[in-house]
Amino acid sequence: MRGRDQETGEYFSPSRSEQRRAALDVLALAHVLVEKTPTELEKLPIDEGLQGHVLEAKRITSPIARKRAVAFLAKQMRKQDEEVLEAIRDALDANSEGSRRQVALMHRAENWRTRLLQDGDEALAAFLAEYPEADRQRIRQLVRNAQEESRRNKPPRAFRELYRLVHEALNGEGMDAAGEDEALDGDELE
């Protein structure tokens, strides 16, 4: 029985609907954990007991048995403190945000590669204005080679290399050690 405080009129415990919603949230979290790879699970703040239950549920292939194993995992998770579950949720959200950033970076690199191949010098000037640390001559050479590969129906080696070079420039990995030192010196002057 739920019961009410005689003085304040507040309920002593959450309603059955609230309890059910919380249990379903934990069950959904359990399903997400079971779908993660072992390397992704290692990055999450899960204790050994729960991790064993997650791995056991992953091992089971029968749909009905797996459903029972995931339900048992959720039951074990509900025994944990709410802070533990929030830490797991936060870690999962952080991982998904990083994935979204990586996908967005990949799309930007593909768009720049397409622009460089189609627009030539105009796109190169715009790219270098935005990313001055990029290697102008190497990009030009790769653009010419990729266009030649396309004309001759050759394997897209330069096409892929151009993507890699653009991706590194967008990600800021294209700087060499001297460029990083100069960037740091410039920041110190301001």
Secondary structure, DSSP 4 states (H G I P E B T S, - for coil): ---B-TTT--BSS--HHHHHHHHHHHHHHHHHHHHS-HHHHHTS---HHHHHHHHHHHH--SHHHHHHHHHHHHHHHHTS-HHHHHHHHHHHHHHHHHHHHHHHHHHHHHHHHHHHHHHTHHHHHHHHHH-TTS-HHHHHHHHHHHHHHHHHT---HHHHHHHHHHHHHHHTTT--HHHHHHHHHHHHH-
